[in-house]
Amino acid sequence: MDVINQSVTTNIDDLVLDQYLNLLKEQDQSALTEIYQMTSCLIYGFILSMLKNRHDAEDVLHDFYVTLFHSVQNYHSFGRPLAWMMTIARNLCLLKMREKTRTIAIPYDDYEISKEWENNLSIEDKLTIRDFMKQLNEEEQQIVWLHAVSGFKHREIAQMMDLTLGNVLSKYHRAIQKLKKSFAKGEK
């Protein structure tokens, strides 16, 4: 099972998403519905990976689409609209974390695996992935999630997480090495 090392790209077409964002700029309300349907699972997964709390993640997801609607006028297409959206989501997560004096961590069991993986993995594979991911710290989990599951490039992750590219690359490499080592030993 080499699922961890496999980069699964999202089914989100950047050109289509870009078109919907431009329609939303023109106050086309139906564009927001289409954007939501295209991105909500991915955005929610990212938010949940940061906040570790389902209720907070649901609140921030709602706030995300409200913020997106109001800030779409500032959107300029640079070819990666999803990266722009993830930056908004990350900023909202950081605001939520500042609001709370204490965030209750949830076990990795409560993370939701994206729909792309959902169709291709058995229940045993999903449980195995969740068990192995528990061995990573929070930042490593986010980097692995964004790259291996969501398909973001390391430089995009560096921008989203406000880290250097070298830092993201080394943390990703270390996380993958930890996972490979544990997998080779058969540990969970």
C-alpha positions in Angstrom: 0.0 0.0 0.0 1.9 3.0 -1.3 -1.0 5.4 -0.8 0.9 7.7 1.5 3.6 8.5 -1.1 1.1 8.8 -3.9 0.1 12.4 -4.7 -3.6 12.6 -5.3 -4.7 15.6 -7.3 -8.0 17.2 -6.7 -10.7 17.0 -9.4 -11.0 20.7 -9.3 -10.3 22.4 -12.6 -8.5 25.7 -12.0 -9.9 27.2 -15.2 -13.5 26.3 -14.3 -13.0 27.6 -10.7 -11.5 30.7 -12.1 -14.5 31.3 -14.3 -16.9 30.8 -11.4 -14.9 33.3 -9.3 -15.1 35.8 -12.1 -18.9 35.2 -12.4 -19.2 35.7 -8.7 -17.4 39.0 -9.1 -20.2 40.0 -11.4 -22.7 39.2 -8.6 -23.8 35.9 -10.2 -25.2 34.1 -7.1 -25.4 30.7 -8.7 -21.6 30.8 -9.1 -21.2 30.7 -5.3 -23.3 27.5 -5.3 -21.0 25.9 -7.9 -17.9 27.0 -6.1 -19.2 25.5 -2.9 -20.0 22.2 -4.5 -16.6 22.1 -6.1 -14.5 23.0 -3.1 -16.4 22.4 0.2 -14.9 19.0 0.9 -11.4 20.1 0.3 -11.7 23.4 2.2 -13.4 21.7 5.1 -10.7 19.0 5.3 -8.0 21.7 5.3 -9.8 23.8 8.0 -10.4 20.7 10.1 -6.7 19.8 9.9 -5.8 23.2 11.3 -8.5 23.5 14.0 -8.9 19.9 15.2 -12.5 20.6 16.2 -15.5 19.7 14.0 -17.8 22.5 15.4 -15.1 25.2 14.9 -14.3 23.8 11.4 -18.0 24.0 10.4 -18.2 27.6 11.7 -15.1 28.6 9.8 -16.3 26.8 6.6 -19.4 29.0 6.8 -17.4 32.1 7.4 -15.1 31.1 4.6 -17.8 31.2 2.0 -19.2 34.5 3.4 -15.7 36.0 3.3 -15.2 34.6 -0.2 -18.3 36.3 -1.4 -17.3 39.6 0.0 -13.7 39.5 -1.0 -14.0 38.1 -4.5 -13.7 41.7 -5.8 -10.1 41.5 -4.7 -9.5 38.3 -6.6 -7.1 38.4 -9.6 -6.5 35.2 -11.6 -2.9 34.0 -11.4 -3.7 30.4 -12.5 -4.2 28.8 -9.0 -7.5 30.1 -7.6 -7.6 27.2 -5.1 -4.4 28.5 -3.5 -6.0 31.9 -3.1 -9.0 30.3 -1.5 -6.9 28.2 0.9 -5.0 31.3 2.0 -8.4 32.8 3.0 -9.3 29.6 4.8 -5.9 29.6 6.6 -6.3 33.2 7.7 -9.8 32.5 9.1 -8.4 29.5 11.0 -5.7 31.6 12.5 -8.3 34.2 13.6 -10.4 31.4 15.1 -7.4 30.1 17.0 -6.6 33.5 18.3 -10.2 33.9 19.5 -10.0 30.7 21.5 -7.8 30.6 24.5 -7.7 26.8 24.2 -8.4 24.6 21.2 -9.4 21.0 22.0 -7.4 18.6 19.9 -9.4 15.8 18.3 -7.9 12.5 17.4 -6.9 11.9 13.8 -9.8 9.4 13.6 -12.1 12.4 13.2 -10.4 13.7 10.1 -12.3 13.1 7.0 -10.6 11.6 4.0 -11.3 13.5 0.8 -13.8 12.1 -1.8 -10.9 11.3 -4.2 -9.5 8.8 -1.6 -12.9 7.7 -0.4 -13.7 5.9 -3.6 -10.3 4.3 -4.0 -9.6 3.0 -0.5 -10.9 0.1 1.5 -11.9 0.6 5.1 -8.8 -1.2 6.2 -6.6 1.2 4.2 -8.4 4.2 5.6 -7.9 3.0 9.2 -4.2 2.2 8.5 -3.6 5.7 7.1 -5.3 7.3 10.1 -3.2 5.2 12.5 0.0 6.1 10.8 -0.9 9.8 10.5 -1.3 9.9 14.3 2.5 9.5 14.5 3.1 12.9 12.9 2.9 16.2 14.7 0.2 18.7 13.8 2.3 20.7 11.3 3.5 17.5 9.6 0.0 16.3 9.3 -1.1 19.5 7.6 1.8 19.5 5.2 1.2 15.8 4.2 -2.5 16.4 3.9 -2.0 19.5 1.7 0.5 17.8 -0.6 -0.3 14.1 -0.7 -4.1 14.3 -0.4 -5.0 17.7 -1.7 -2.3 17.9 -4.4 -0.8 21.3 -3.6 2.8 22.0 -4.5 5.3 22.5 -1.8 5.8 26.2 -2.6 2.0 26.8 -2.4 2.0 25.0 1.0 4.9 27.3 2.1 2.8 30.4 1.2 -0.3 29.1 2.9 1.4 28.1 6.1 3.8 31.1 6.1 6.9 28.9 6.0 9.9 28.8 3.8 10.0 26.4 0.9 13.0 24.6 2.4 11.2 24.2 5.7 8.1 22.7 4.1 10.3 20.3 2.0 12.3 19.1 5.0 9.2 18.7 7.2 7.4 16.8 4.4 10.4 14.6 3.8 10.8 13.8 7.5 7.1 13.1 7.8 7.2 10.7 4.9 10.3 9.0 6.3 8.6 8.5 9.6 5.6 7.0 7.9 7.7 4.7 5.7 9.7 3.6 8.7 6.6 2.8 10.7 5.0 1.1 7.8 8.1 -1.1 7.2 8.0 -2.1 10.9 4.3 -2.7 10.8 3.7 -0.3 13.7 0.6 1.8 14.1 
